[in-house]
Amino acid sequence: KGSTQWQRGSTRAEAALEARCKGGSHLRREQVEATVRKHSSQMEAVKHNIGQQEMSSIYVLNLCSGINTTAEAMKQLKVRVRHHFDVELDPTARSIASLHHKSRHDLPQDITHITKHHIQQLMKSNPIHLVTISTPCQGLSRRNTAGLGLKDPRSGLLLKAIDILDWVKEINPAVEY
């Protein structure tokens, strides 16, 4: 609820989200809403860059999508997405995301297992227009005084995501990201 009109899912999904929030170190509903607002403003710029004509049927690749607040922002902005191709290792996050939007999981859900061949096969029939990357930031965060930067296996996923983006750009140089 609130300004983002976040629609709560089933009781089981809400319980899973609340379980992740316990202890104050994980995602809170307010954080989700703030993230949706942030993604909404970023999506306004993407919407302008891609153009209204193509916006009627874009294909989106979401890497490390989590509960996919990007899809929620697109929905609130009335961006018409033909398919979201989500890559998210955490099954709880995937189940929460699936309550709020339809997604396809045509790629391995472990980003480290995605190869150039996977991207080529996916894009034969699905022209990716937008790639979103939401890799974990624990190793890069200033709040983590012992952070390892990109040597942290979680934050290091950014390097793999950039490789995937480069493969998409080889096939579609006009892709937004």
Secondary structure by P-SEA (a helix, b strand, c coil): ccccccccccaaaaaaaaaaacccccccaaaaaaaaaaaaaaaaaaaaaaccccccbbbbbbccccccaaaaaaaaacccccccccccccaaaaaaaaacbbbbcccccccccccaaaaaaaaccccccbbbbbccccccccccccccccccccccaaaaaaaaaaaaaaacccccc
